[in-house]
Amino acid sequence: MSFDVLEPGMLALVQDAGRYGYQHMGVTTGGPMDEYAFFWANRLLNNDLNAPQIEITFGRFSLKANHDACIAITGGDLGARINDRAIAPWRTHHISKGDRLDFSAPVSGLRAYLAVSGGFRPAMKLGSCATVAREGLGGLNGKGAKLAKGDKLEFDQNAPFVEAFLPEPEIPDYHQHLRLGLIPGYQYRSFPAVQRMKFFSCEYEISQNIDRMGYRLKGDAIHSDLDGIVSEGIAYGAIQVPKDGQPIVLMKDRQTIGGYPKIGCLSALDAGLLSQRGPGSSVSFYLSDVAEAEGRRMLFNQRLKTGAPGVSTT
């Protein structure tokens, strides 16, 4: 059972939840930029939460179904259509043999997630299929390549179609102003109080320099008392501040160590919200802590367990 890639778009990547346990060797985790959307796509289909999906950035991606399938689409609205019929994200859909699935251009958000009942079946490297191009790991054939025209996406036997969807109040609004919680990091106190006040009172703009490694922001420059630090491990969502004072939020394909002072870190859920915003969008920060981030994550994990309308809880 399979799909054929008709048009690869700008960037379509095979992803699972990430490649863990190898950062000490310089291998980053990779995985979905937006965990909220990724995990819900699998949950709507009652897949294993780690089942491989396709992360589609900016759209222009097209597939042909070689077999009937049950799919789920979450994340950004990239103008998805089955044949000429528009379909909404954050729900399951039935696709028949011979149908064409197209993603056009962003209506809201930047990244959509396409899951299939049973999960896709790419090659596995170091226990994961997460695509990290600069490391040459993951993807369809395990070599870190993005999807290309003519690729065949195989998937396991589908379960019968079940209509399932995420309720409207739980669907993120990617148009609203983004305000993110900063968990103070090791070098937080090295930023003088006036610099911290500037950071929390400034509204930053997302620059043109964004990718799966990091999001560079533009706004009031902030400076640490440190010229640099001994290189140390970098967490997903860490906000490092180079000498120009413009913050950089480190994302899924970040380097594993770095030597710039870090004012703090975002939670994975907040970093996922940031990943759905494009250049020119605004973002601001408030002071958070580990307890708040853990509480939000526990609520999210529990919500996944309870499912959504149409999702089996057994």
VEXFIRO-915355 format. One record per atom (N, C-alpha, C): residue in one letter; z, x negated, y; atom name; chain. Coordinates in steps of 0.1 Angstrom, whole numbers. Layout:
% residues N
  residuo      z      x      y  atomo  cadena
        a      Z      X      Y     CA       A
...
% end
This chain:
% residues 314
  residuo      z      x      y  atomo  cadena
        m      0     -9    -12      N       A
        m      0      0      0     CA       A
        m      0     -9     12      C       A
        s     -9     -5     22      N       A
        s    -10    -15     33     CA       A
        s    -16     -8     46      C       A
        f    -15    -16     57      N       A
        f    -22    -13     69     CA       A
        f    -31    -25     72      C       A
        d    -43    -23     78      N       A
        d    -51    -34     83     CA       A
        d    -49    -35     98      C       A
        v    -48    -47    103      N       A
        v    -47    -49    118     CA       A
        v    -61    -49    123      C       A
        l    -64    -39    132      N       A
        l    -77    -38    138     CA       A
        l    -78    -46    152      C       A
        e    -67    -45    159      N       A
        e    -66    -52    172     CA       A
        e    -51    -58    173      C       A
        p    -50    -71    175      N       A
        p    -36    -77    175     CA       A
        p    -29    -75    188      C       A
        g    -35    -71    199      N       A
        g    -28    -70    212     CA       A
        g    -24    -84    217      C       A
        m    -15    -83    227      N       A
        m    -11    -96    233     CA       A
        m     -1   -103    225      C       A
        l      8    -96    219      N       A
        l     18   -103    210     CA       A
        l     25    -92    201      C       A
        a     21    -93    188      N       A
        a     27    -85    178     CA       A
        a     32    -94    167      C       A
        l     45    -93    164      N       A
        l     52   -102    156     CA       A
        l     60    -95    145      C       A
        v     60   -101    133      N       A
        v     68    -96    122     CA       A
        v     82   -101    125      C       A
        q     92    -92    124      N       A
        q    106    -95    126     CA       A
        q    115    -88    117      C       A
        d    125    -95    112      N       A
        d    137    -88    106     CA       A
        d    149    -91    115      C       A
        a    161    -89    111      N       A
        a    172    -91    119     CA       A
        a    175   -105    124      C       A
        g    169   -115    118      N       A
        g    170   -129    122     CA       A
        g    173   -138    111      C       A
        r    172   -151    114      N       A
        r    174   -162    105     CA       A
        r    187   -169    108      C       A
        y    197   -166    100      N       A
        y    211   -170    103     CA       A
        y    215   -182     94      C       A
        g    224   -190     99      N       A
        g    230   -201     91     CA       A
        g    223   -214     92      C       A
        y    214   -216    102      N       A
        y    206   -228    103     CA       A
        y    206   -234    117      C       A
        q    214   -229    126      N       A
        q    214   -234    140     CA       A
        q    219   -249    140      C       A
        h    228   -252    131      N       A
        h    233   -266    131     CA       A
        h    221   -276    127      C       A
        m    210   -271    122      N       A
        m    199   -279    119     CA       A
        m    188   -278    130      C       A
        g    191   -271    141      N       A
        g    182   -269    152     CA       A
        g    172   -257    150      C       A
        v    175   -249    140      N       A
        v    166   -237    137     CA       A
        v    173   -225    144      C       A
        t    166   -219    153      N       A
        t    171   -207    160     CA       A
        t    171   -195    152      C       A
        t    177   -184    156      N       A
        t    178   -172    148     CA       A
        t    165   -164    149      C       A
        g    159   -163    160      N       A
        g    147   -154    161     CA       A
        g    152   -140    160      C       A
        g    143   -131    155      N       A
        g    147   -117    153     CA       A
        g    143   -108    165      C       A
        p    146    -95    164      N       A
        p    142    -86    174     CA       A
        p    148    -88    188      C       A
        m    140    -87    198      N       A
        m    146    -89    211     CA       A
        m    155    -77    215      C       A
        d    152    -65    210      N       A
        d    160    -53    213     CA       A
        d    166    -48    200      C       A
        e    178    -52    197      N       A
        e    184    -48    184     CA       A
        e    187    -33    183      C       A
        y    190    -27    194      N       A
        y    192    -12    194     CA       A
        y    180     -5    189      C       A
        a    168     -8    194      N       A
        a    156     -2    190     CA       A
        a    153     -6    175      C       A
        f    154    -18    172      N       A
        f    151    -23    159     CA       A
        f    159    -16    148      C       A
        f    172    -16    149      N       A
        f    180    -10    139     CA       A
        f    178      5    138      C       A
        w    176     12    149      N       A
        w    174     26    148     CA       A
        w    160     29    141      C       A
        a    150     21    143      N       A
        a    138     23    136     CA       A
        a    140     23    121      C       A
        n    147     14    116      N       A
        n    150     14    102     CA       A
        n    159     25     98      C       A
        r    169     28    106      N       A
        r    178     39    102     CA       A
        r    172     53    102      C       A
        l    162     55    111      N       A
        l    155     68    110     CA       A
        l    147     70     97      C       A
        l    144     59     91      N       A
        l    136     60     78     CA       A
        l    145     58     66      C       A
        n    158     56     68      N       A
        n    168     53     58     CA       A
        n    164     40     50      C       A
        n    158     31     58      N       A
        n    155     17     52     CA       A
        n    168      9     53      C       A
        d    168     -2     45      N       A
        d    178    -12     48     CA       A
        d    177    -17     62      C       A
        l    188    -19     69      N       A
        l    187    -22     83     CA       A
        l    180    -35     86      C       A
        n    179    -44     76      N       A
        n    172    -57     78     CA       A
        n    157    -56     74      C       A
        a    152    -44     70      N       A
        a    138    -43     66     CA       A
        a    129    -48     77      C       A
        p    119    -56     73      N       A
        p    109    -62     83     CA       A
        p    101    -51     90      C       A
        q     99    -53    103      N       A
        q     92    -44    112     CA       A
        q     82    -52    120      C       A
        i     74    -45    128      N       A
        i     65    -52    138     CA       A
        i     70    -49    152      C       A
        e     73    -60    159      N       A
        e     76    -60    173     CA       A
        e     64    -61    181      C       A
        i     61    -51    189      N       A
        i     48    -50    197     CA       A
        i     51    -52    212      C       A
        t     46    -62    218      N       A
        t     49    -65    232     CA       A
        t     37    -62    240      C       A
        f     38    -53    250      N       A
        f     28    -50    260     CA       A
        f     16    -41    254      C       A
        g     17    -38    241      N       A
        g      7    -29    235     CA       A
        g     -7    -35    232      C       A
        r    -17    -27    232      N       A
        r    -31    -31    228     CA       A
        r    -31    -35    214      C       A
        f    -24    -28    206      N       A
        f    -22    -31    191     CA       A
        f    -27    -19    183      C       A
        s    -35    -22    173      N       A
        s    -41    -11    165     CA       A
        s    -41    -14    150      C       A
        l    -38     -4    142      N       A
        l    -38     -5    128     CA       A
        l    -46      6    122      C       A
        k    -51      3    110      N       A
        k    -57     14    101     CA       A
        k    -48     15     89      C       A
        a    -45     28     85      N       A
        a    -37     30     73     CA       A
        a    -46     31     61      C       A
        n    -43     23     51      N       A
        n    -50     23     38     CA       A
        n    -44     33     28      C       A
        h    -32     38     32      N       A
        h    -25     47     23     CA       A
        h    -16     56     32      C       A
        d    -12     68     27      N       A
        d     -3     76     34     CA       A
        d     10     69     36      C       A
        a     17     71     47      N       A
        a     29     64     50     CA       A
        a     38     73     59      C       A
        c     51     70     59      N       A
        c     60     75     69     CA       A
        c     65     64     77      C       A
        i     63     65     90      N       A
        i     66     54    100     CA       A
        i     76     59    110      C       A
        a     83     50    117      N       A
        a     91     53    128     CA       A
        a     88     43    139      C       A
        i     88     48    151      N       A
        i     85     40    163     CA       A
        i     97     42    173      C       A
        t    102     31    178      N       A
        t    113     31    187     CA       A
        t    110     21    198      C       A
        g    120     20    208      N       A
        g    118     10    219     CA       A
        g    109     16    230      C       A
        g    102      7    236      N       A
        g     94     11    248     CA       A
        g     83     21    244      C       A
        d     79     29    253      N       A
        d     68     39    252     CA       A
        d     55     31    255      C       A
        l     48     27    245      N       A
        l     35     20    248     CA       A
        l     23     28    245      C       A
        g     25     41    248      N       A
        g     13     50    247     CA       A
        g      7     51    233      C       A
        a     16     53    223      N       A
        a     12     53    209     CA       A
        a      4     66    206      C       A
        r     -6     64    197      N       A
        r    -15     76    193     CA       A
        r    -18     74    178      C       A
        i    -18     85    171      N       A
        i    -24     85    157     CA       A
        i    -38     92    159      C       A
        n    -49     85    157      N       A
        n    -62     89    160     CA       A
        n    -62     92    175      C       A
        d    -65    104    179      N       A
        d    -65    107    194     CA       A
        d    -53    116    198      C       A
        r    -43    116    189      N       A
        r    -31    125    192     CA       A
        r    -19    116    196      C       A
        a    -14    119    209      N       A
        a     -3    111    214     CA       A
        a      9    114    206      C       A
        i     17    104    203      N       A
        i     30    105    196     CA       A
        i     41     99    203      C       A
        a     53    104    202      N       A
        a     64    100    210     CA       A
        a     72     89    202      C       A
        p     79     80    209      N       A
        p     88     70    202     CA       A
        p    101     77    199      C       A
        w    109     69    192      N       A
        w    123     73    188     CA       A
        w    123     85    178      C       A
        r    113     85    169      N       A
        r    112     95    159     CA       A
        r    103     90    147      C       A
        t    103     97    136      N       A
        t     94     94    125     CA       A
        t     81    102    126      C       A
        h     71     97    120      N       A
        h     58    103    120     CA       A
        h     51    101    106      C       A
        h     43    110    102      N       A
        h     35    109     90     CA       A
        h     21    104     94      C       A
        i     16     94     87      N       A
        i      3     89     89     CA       A
        i     -5     89     76      C       A
        s    -17     94     76      N       A
        s    -25     96     64     CA       A
        s    -35     84     62      C       A
        k    -39     83     50      N       A
        k    -49     73     46     CA       A
        k    -61     75     55      C       A
        g    -66     64     61      N       A
        g    -77     64     70     CA       A
        g    -74     66     84      C       A
        d    -62     70     88      N       A
        d    -58     72    102     CA       A
        d    -57     59    109      C       A
        r    -59     60    122      N       A
        r    -58     48    131     CA       A
        r    -46     50    140      C       A
        l    -37     40    141      N       A
        l    -26     40    149     CA       A
        l    -28     30    160      C       A
        d    -28     35    173      N       A
        d    -30     26    185     CA       A
        d    -18     26    194      C       A
        f    -16     15    200      N       A
        f     -6     13    211     CA       A
        f    -14      9    223      C       A
        s    -14     16    234      N       A
        s    -22     12    246     CA       A
        s    -15      3    255      C       A
        a     -8      9    265      N       A
        a     -1      1    276     CA       A
        a     12      6    279      C       A
        p     21     -2    284      N       A
        p     35      3    286     CA       A
        p     36     15    296      C       A
        v     42     25    292      N       A
        v     46     37    300     CA       A
        v     60     34    305      C       A
        s     69     30    296      N       A
        s     82     26    300     CA       A
        s     86     15    289      C       A
        g     94      5    294      N       A
        g     97     -6    285     CA       A
        g     86    -15    282      C       A
        l     89    -26    275      N       A
        l     79    -36    272     CA       A
        l     76    -38    257      C       A
        r     86    -34    249      N       A
        r     85    -37    235     CA       A
        r     87    -25    226      C       A
        a     78    -22    217      N       A
        a     80    -11    207     CA       A
        a     82    -17    193      C       A
        y     89    -10    185      N       A
        y     92    -14    171     CA       A
        y     85     -4    162      C       A
        l     78     -9    152      N       A
        l     71     -1    142     CA       A
        l     77     -4    129      C       A
        a     83      6    123      N       A
        a     89      4    109     CA       A
        a     81     14    100      C       A
        v     81     10     87      N       A
        v     75     19     77     CA       A
        v     85     21     66      C       A
        s     85     33     60      N       A
        s     94     36     50     CA       A
        s     93     26     38      C       A
        g    103     20     34      N       A
        g    103     10     24     CA       A
        g    102     -4     29      C       A
        g     97     -6     41      N       A
        g     97    -19     48     CA       A
        g     84    -27     45      C       A
        f     80    -35     54      N       A
        f     68    -44     52     CA       A
        f     72    -55     43      C       A
        r     62    -62     37      N       A
        r     65    -73     28     CA       A
        r     59    -86     32      C       A
        p     64    -92     42      N       A
        p     58   -106     46     CA       A
        p     65   -117     37      C       A
        a     60   -129     39      N       A
        a     66   -141     33     CA       A
        a     80   -143     39      C       A
        m     89   -149     31      N       A
        m    102   -152     36     CA       A
        m    104   -167     37      C       A
        k    109   -172     48      N       A
        k    113   -186     49     CA       A
        k    127   -188     54      C       A
        l    135   -196     47      N       A
        l    149   -197     50     CA       A
        l    156   -184     50      C       A
        g    152   -175     41      N       A
        g    159   -162     40     CA       A
        g    155   -152     49      C       A
        s    144   -154     57      N       A
        s    141   -144     68     CA       A
        s    126   -145     70      C       A
        c    120   -134     76      N       A
        c    106   -134     80     CA       A
        c    105   -134     95      C       A
        a    116   -136    102      N       A
        a    116   -136    117     CA       A
        a    107   -146    122      C       A
        t     98   -142    131      N       A
        t     87   -151    136     CA       A
        t     92   -159    148      C       A
        v     92   -172    147      N       A
        v     95   -181    158     CA       A
        v     83   -191    159      C       A
        a     74   -189    168      N       A
        a     62   -196    168     CA       A
        a     64   -211    170      C       A
        r     72   -215    179      N       A
        r     74   -229    182     CA       A
        r     80   -237    170      C       A
        e     87   -230    161      N       A
        e     92   -237    150     CA       A
        e     83   -235    137      C       A
        g     72   -228    139      N       A
        g     63   -226    128     CA       A
        g     70   -219    116      C       A
        l     79   -209    119      N       A
        l     86   -202    108     CA       A
        l     84   -187    110      C       A
        g     83   -180     98      N       A
        g     83   -166     98     CA       A
        g     69   -160    100      C       A
        g     68   -147    102      N       A
        g     55   -140    103     CA       A
        g     50   -136     90      C       A
        l     38   -131     90      N       A
        l     32   -126     78     CA       A
        l     31   -136     66      C       A
        n     27   -148     70      N       A
        n     25   -159     60     CA       A
        n     36   -170     60      C       A
        g     46   -168     68      N       A
        g     57   -177     69     CA       A
        g     54   -189     77      C       A
        k     43   -190     85      N       A
        k     40   -201     93     CA       A
        k     42   -199    108      C       A
        g     48   -188    112      N       A
        g     52   -186    126     CA       A
        g     40   -181    134      C       A
        a     30   -175    128      N       A
        a     18   -170    136     CA       A
        a     21   -156    140      C       A
        k     16   -152    152      N       A
        k     15   -138    155     CA       A
        k      5   -131    147      C       A
        l      5   -118    147      N       A
        l     -5   -110    139     CA       A
        l    -18   -112    145      C       A
        a    -28   -112    137      N       A
        a    -42   -114    141     CA       A
        a    -51   -103    135      C       A
        k    -63   -101    141      N       A
        k    -72    -92    136     CA       A
        k    -76    -95    121      C       A
        g    -76    -85    113      N       A
        g    -79    -87     99     CA       A
        g    -67    -89     90      C       A
        d    -55    -91     96      N       A
        d    -43    -92     87     CA       A
        d    -40    -79     80      C       A
        k    -35    -81     68      N       A
        k    -32    -69     60     CA       A
        k    -16    -69     59      C       A
        l    -11    -58     63      N       A
        l      4    -56     63     CA       A
        l      7    -47     51      C       A
        e     13    -53     41      N       A
        e     16    -46     29     CA       A
        e     30    -40     30      C       A
        f     33    -29     24      N       A
        f     46    -23     24     CA       A
        f     49    -17     11      C       A
        d     62    -14      9      N       A
        d     66     -9     -4     CA       A
        d     63      6     -5      C       A
        q     65     12    -17      N       A
        q     63     26    -19     CA       A
        q     70     34    -10      C       A
        n     64     44     -3      N       A
        n     70     53      6     CA       A
        n     78     64      0      C       A
        a     89     68      7      N       A
        a     96     80      3     CA       A
        a     89     92      9      C       A
        p     92    104      5      N       A
        p     86    116     11     CA       A
        p     89    116     26      C       A
        f     80    122     33      N       A
        f     82    123     48     CA       A
        f     94    132     51      C       A
        v    102    127     60      N       A
        v    113    134     66     CA       A
        v    113    133     81      C       A
        e    113    144     88      N       A
        e    113    144    102     CA       A
        e    127    140    107      C       A
        a    128    129    114      N       A
        a    140    124    120     CA       A
        a    138    119    134      C       A
        f    148    120    142      N       A
        f    146    116    156     CA       A
        f    160    112    162      C       A
        l    159    104    173      N       A
        l    171    101    180     CA       A
        l    173    111    192      C       A
        p    185    117    193      N       A
        p    186    127    204     CA       A
        p    183    121    218      C       A
        e    178    129    227      N       A
        e    174    125    240     CA       A
        e    185    117    248      C       A
        p    197    122    248      N       A
        p    208    115    255     CA       A
        p    210    100    251      C       A
        e    206     97    238      N       A
        e    208     84    233     CA       A
        e    196     75    235      C       A
        i    186     80    240      N       A
        i    174     71    242     CA       A
        i    175     64    256      C       A
        p    174     51    255      N       A
        p    176     43    268     CA       A
        p    165     47    278      C       A
        d    169     47    291      N       A
        d    160     50    302     CA       A
        d    156     36    308      C       A
        y    144     31    305      N       A
        y    140     18    309     CA       A
        y    136     17    323      C       A
        h    136     28    330      N       A
        h    132     29    344     CA       A
        h    144     27    354      C       A
        q    156     30    348      N       A
        q    168     30    357     CA       A
        q    172     16    360      C       A
        h    179     14    371      N       A
        h    184      1    375     CA       A
        h    193     -5    364      C       A
        l    192    -17    361      N       A
        l    199    -24    350     CA       A
        l    211    -31    355      C       A
        r    223    -27    350      N       A
        r    235    -34    354     CA       A
        r    242    -39    341      C       A
        l    244    -52    339      N       A
        l    248    -58    327     CA       A
        l    261    -65    328      C       A
        g    269    -64    317      N       A
        g    282    -70    317     CA       A
        g    282    -85    313      C       A
        l    288    -93    322      N       A
        l    289   -107    319     CA       A
        l    302   -111    313      C       A
        i    302   -117    301      N       A
        i    314   -122    295     CA       A
        i    315   -137    299      C       A
        p    326   -140    306      N       A
        p    327   -154    311     CA       A
        p    326   -165    300      C       A
        g    319   -176    303      N       A
        g    317   -186    294     CA       A
        g    326   -198    296      C       A
        y    323   -209    289      N       A
        y    331   -221    290     CA       A
        y    331   -227    304      C       A
        q    320   -226    311      N       A
        q    319   -233    324     CA       A
        q    321   -223    335      C       A
        y    326   -211    332      N       A
        y    328   -200    343     CA       A
        y    336   -205    354      C       A
        r    347   -212    352      N       A
        r    356   -216    362     CA       A
        r    350   -228    370      C       A
        s    340   -234    365      N       A
        s    333   -245    373     CA       A
        s    325   -240    384      C       A
        f    322   -227    384      N       A
        f    315   -220    395     CA       A
        f    326   -216    405      C       A
        p    326   -221    417      N       A
        p    336   -218    427     CA       A
        p    336   -202    430      C       A
        a    348   -197    434      N       A
        a    349   -183    436     CA       A
        a    338   -177    445      C       A
        v    334   -184    455      N       A
        v    324   -179    464     CA       A
        v    310   -178    457      C       A
        q    308   -187    447      N       A
        q    295   -187    439     CA       A
        q    296   -175    429      C       A
        r    307   -173    424      N       A
        r    309   -162    414     CA       A
        r    307   -148    422      C       A
        m    313   -147    433      N       A
        m    312   -135    441     CA       A
        m    297   -133    445      C       A
        k    290   -143    448      N       A
        k    276   -142    451     CA       A
        k    268   -137    439      C       A
        f    271   -142    428      N       A
        f    264   -138    415     CA       A
        f    266   -123    413      C       A
        f    279   -119    414      N       A
        f    281   -105    411     CA       A
        f    277    -95    421      C       A
        s    275   -100    433      N       A
        s    271    -91    444     CA       A
        s    256    -91    447      C       A
        c    249   -100    440      N       A
        c    234   -102    442     CA       A
        c    227    -93    433      C       A
        e    215    -88    437      N       A
        e    206    -81    429     CA       A
        e    195    -90    426      C       A
        y    193    -94    413      N       A
        y    183   -104    409     CA       A
        y    170    -97    405      C       A
        e    159   -104    407      N       A
        e    146    -99    403     CA       A
        e    141   -107    390      C       A
        i    136   -100    381      N       A
        i    130   -107    369     CA       A
        i    117   -114    373      C       A
        s    116   -126    371      N       A
        s    105   -134    376     CA       A
        s     93   -132    366      C       A
        q     82   -139    369      N       A
        q     70   -139    360     CA       A
        q     73   -148    348      C       A
        n     83   -157    348      N       A
        n     86   -166    338     CA       A
        n     96   -160    327      C       A
        i     90   -152    319      N       A
        i     98   -145    308     CA       A
        i     91   -147    295      C       A
        d     98   -149    285      N       A
        d     92   -149    271     CA       A
        d    104   -147    261      C       A
        r    101   -149    249      N       A
        r    111   -147    239     CA       A
        r    122   -158    239      C       A
        m    120   -169    246      N       A
        m    130   -179    247     CA       A
        m    140   -176    259      C       A
        g    135   -171    270      N       A
        g    144   -169    281     CA       A
        g    138   -160    292      C       A
        y    146   -155    300      N       A
        y    143   -147    312     CA       A
        y    148   -154    324      C       A
        r    139   -159    332      N       A
        r    143   -166    345     CA       A
        r    144   -155    356      C       A
        l    155   -155    363      N       A
        l    157   -146    374     CA       A
        l    155   -152    387      C       A
        k    153   -144    398      N       A
        k    151   -148    411     CA       A
        k    161   -141    420      C       A
        g    168   -148    429      N       A
        g    178   -142    438     CA       A
        g    186   -153    445      C       A
        d    198   -149    450      N       A
        d    206   -159    456     CA       A
        d    210   -170    446      C       A
        a    208   -182    450      N       A
        a    211   -194    442     CA       A
        a    226   -195    441      C       A
        i    231   -198    429      N       A
        i    245   -201    427     CA       A
        i    246   -215    421      C       A
        h    257   -222    424      N       A
        h    258   -236    419     CA       A
        h    272   -239    414      C       A
        s    272   -247    403      N       A
        s    285   -251    397     CA       A
        s    289   -264    403      C       A
        d    302   -268    401      N       A
        d    307   -280    405     CA       A
        d    303   -292    396      C       A
        l    297   -288    385      N       A
        l    292   -298    375     CA       A
        l    278   -301    377      C       A
        d    274   -314    375      N       A
        d    260   -318    376     CA       A
        d    253   -315    363      C       A
        g    261   -315    352      N       A
        g    255   -312    339     CA       A
        g    267   -312    329      C       A
        i    264   -309    317      N       A
        i    274   -309    306     CA       A
        i    269   -316    294      C       A
        v    277   -321    285      N       A
        v    273   -326    272     CA       A
        v    266   -314    265      C       A
        s    255   -316    259      N       A
        s    248   -305    253     CA       A
        s    257   -298    242      C       A
        e    256   -285    242      N       A
        e    264   -277    233     CA       A
        e    256   -265    228      C       A
        g    261   -259    218      N       A
        g    254   -247    212     CA       A
        g    253   -236    222      C       A
        i    242   -229    221      N       A
        i    238   -218    230     CA       A
        i    238   -205    222      C       A
        a    245   -195    227      N       A
        a    245   -182    221     CA       A
        a    234   -173    227      C       A
        y    230   -163    219      N       A
        y    220   -153    224     CA       A
        y    226   -146    236      C       A
        g    219   -145    247      N       A
        g    224   -139    259     CA       A
        g    231   -148    269      C       A
        a    233   -161    265      N       A
        a    239   -170    274     CA       A
        a    231   -171    287      C       A
        i    238   -172    299      N       A
        i    232   -174    312     CA       A
        i    234   -188    317      C       A
        q    224   -196    316      N       A
        q    226   -210    321     CA       A
        q    220   -211    335      C       A
        v    226   -220    343      N       A
        v    222   -222    357     CA       A
        v    218   -236    359      C       A
        p    205   -238    360      N       A
        p    200   -252    363     CA       A
        p    202   -256    377      C       A
        k    197   -267    381      N       A
        k    200   -273    395     CA       A
        k    195   -264    406      C       A
        d    184   -257    404      N       A
        d    179   -248    414     CA       A
        d    187   -236    417      C       A
        g    197   -234    408      N       A
        g    207   -223    411     CA       A
        g    202   -209    406      C       A
        q    190   -208    400      N       A
        q    184   -195    396     CA       A
        q    187   -193    381      C       A
        p    195   -183    378      N       A
        p    200   -180    364     CA       A
        p    188   -178    354      C       A
        i    190   -183    342      N       A
        i    181   -181    331     CA       A
        i    189   -175    319      C       A
        v    185   -163    315      N       A
        v    191   -156    304     CA       A
        v    184   -161    291      C       A
        l    191   -166    282      N       A
        l    185   -172    270     CA       A
        l    184   -161    259      C       A
        m    172   -160    253      N       A
        m    169   -149    244     CA       A
        m    168   -153    230      C       A
        k    162   -145    221      N       A
        k    162   -147    207     CA       A
        k    156   -161    202      C       A
        d    146   -166    209      N       A
        d    139   -178    205     CA       A
        d    144   -190    213      C       A
        r    156   -189    218      N       A
        r    162   -200    226     CA       A
        r    163   -213    218      C       A
        q    164   -224    225      N       A
        q    168   -236    219     CA       A
        q    182   -235    214      C       A
        t    186   -243    204      N       A
        t    200   -242    198     CA       A
        t    210   -249    206      C       A
        i    207   -259    214      N       A
        i    217   -266    223     CA       A
        i    211   -268    237      C       A
        g    220   -270    246      N       A
        g    215   -272    260     CA       A
        g    226   -278    269      C       A
        g    222   -284    280      N       A
        g    231   -292    288     CA       A
        g    233   -286    302      C       A
        y    229   -274    305      N       A
        y    231   -268    318     CA       A
        y    244   -260    317      C       A
        p    252   -259    329      N       A
        p    264   -251    329     CA       A
        p    260   -236    327      C       A
        k    268   -229    320      N       A
        k    266   -215    317     CA       A
        k    277   -207    324      C       A
        i    274   -197    332      N       A
        i    284   -189    339     CA       A
        i    290   -179    329      C       A
        g    282   -175    319      N       A
        g    287   -166    309     CA       A
        g    276   -161    300      C       A
        c    279   -150    293      N       A
        c    270   -145    283     CA       A
        c    269   -130    283      C       A
        l    257   -125    279      N       A
        l    256   -110    277     CA       A
        l    258   -107    263      C       A
        s    262    -94    261      N       A
        s    263    -90    247     CA       A
        s    249    -88    242      C       A
        a    247    -87    228      N       A
        a    234    -85    222     CA       A
        a    228    -72    227      C       A
        l    236    -61    228      N       A
        l    230    -49    233     CA       A
        l    225    -49    247      C       A
        d    232    -56    256      N       A
        d    228    -58    270     CA       A
        d    215    -67    271      C       A
        a    215    -77    263      N       A
        a    203    -86    263     CA       A
        a    191    -78    258      C       A
        g    193    -69    249      N       A
        g    182    -61    244     CA       A
        g    177    -52    255      C       A
        l    186    -46    263      N       A
        l    181    -38    274     CA       A
        l    173    -46    284      C       A
        l    178    -59    287      N       A
        l    170    -68    296     CA       A
        l    156    -70    290      C       A
        s    155    -72    277      N       A
        s    142    -75    271     CA       A
        s    132    -64    273      C       A
        q    136    -52    277      N       A
        q    127    -41    279     CA       A
        q    122    -40    293      C       A
        r    127    -49    302      N       A
        r    122    -50    316     CA       A
        r    112    -61    318      C       A
        g    103    -58    327      N       A
        g     92    -68    330     CA       A
        g     94    -74    344      C       A
        p     85    -83    347      N       A
        p     86    -90    360     CA       A
        p     86    -80    372      C       A
        g     95    -83    382      N       A
        g     96    -74    393     CA       A
        g    107    -64    392      C       A
        s    112    -62    380      N       A
        s    124    -53    378     CA       A
        s    136    -60    383      C       A
        s    146    -51    387      N       A
        s    159    -57    392     CA       A
        s    170    -56    382      C       A
        v    179    -65    384      N       A
        v    191    -65    375     CA       A
        v    203    -70    382      C       A
        s    215    -65    380      N       A
        s    227    -69    386     CA       A
        s    238    -71    375      C       A
        f    249    -77    378      N       A
        f    259    -80    368     CA       A
        f    273    -76    372      C       A
        y    281    -73    363      N       A
        y    295    -70    365     CA       A
        y    303    -78    355      C       A
        l    316    -81    359      N       A
        l    325    -89    350     CA       A
        l    329    -81    338      C       A
        s    327    -85    326      N       A
        s    331    -78    314     CA       A
        s    340    -88    306      C       A
        d    342    -84    293      N       A
        d    350    -93    285     CA       A
        d    346    -90    270      C       A
        v    351    -98    261      N       A
        v    348    -97    247     CA       A
        v    352    -84    241      C       A
        a    364    -79    246      N       A
        a    369    -66    240     CA       A
        a    359    -55    243      C       A
        e    354    -54    256      N       A
        e    344    -44    259     CA       A
        e    332    -45    251      C       A
        a    326    -57    249      N       A
        a    314    -59    241     CA       A
        a    317    -55    227      C       A
        e    328    -59    221      N       A
        e    331    -56    207     CA       A
        e    332    -40    206      C       A
        g    339    -34    215      N       A
        g    340    -20    214     CA       A
        g    327    -12    214      C       A
        r    318    -16    223      N       A
        r    304    -10    224     CA       A
        r    297    -13    210      C       A
        r    298    -25    205      N       A
        r    291    -28    192     CA       A
        r    297    -20    181      C       A
        m    310    -18    180      N       A
        m    316    -10    170     CA       A
        m    312      4    171      C       A
        l    311     10    183      N       A
        l    306     24    184     CA       A
        l    291     25    180      C       A
        f    283     15    183      N       A
        f    269     15    179     CA       A
        f    268     14    164      C       A
        n    275      5    158      N       A
        n    275      4    143     CA       A
        n    279     17    136      C       A
        q    289     23    142      N       A
        q    294     36    136     CA       A
        q    284     47    138      C       A
        r    277     46    150      N       A
        r    267     57    152     CA       A
        r    255     55    142      C       A
        l    251     43    139      N       A
        l    241     40    130     CA       A
        l    244     46    116      C       A
        k    257     45    112      N       A
        k    262     50     99     CA       A
        k    261     66     99      C       A
        t    264     72    110      N       A
        t    264     87    110     CA       A
        t    249     92    110      C       A
        g    240     84    115      N       A
        g    226     88    114     CA       A
        g    222     97    126      C       A
        a    212    104    125      N       A
        a    206    113    136     CA       A
        a    200    125    129      C       A
        p    196    135    137      N       A
        p    190    147    131     CA       A
        p    178    143    121      C       A
        g    179    148    109      N       A
        g    169    145     99     CA       A
        g    172    133     90      C       A
        v    182    124     94      N       A
        v    186    112     87     CA       A
        v    197    115     77      C       A
        s    194    111     64      N       A
        s    204    113     54     CA       A
        s    216    104     56      C       A
        t    228    109     54      N       A
        t    240    101     56     CA       A
        t    246     97     43      C       A
        t    239     99     32      N       A
        t    244     95     19     CA       A
        t    240     81     16      C       A
% end
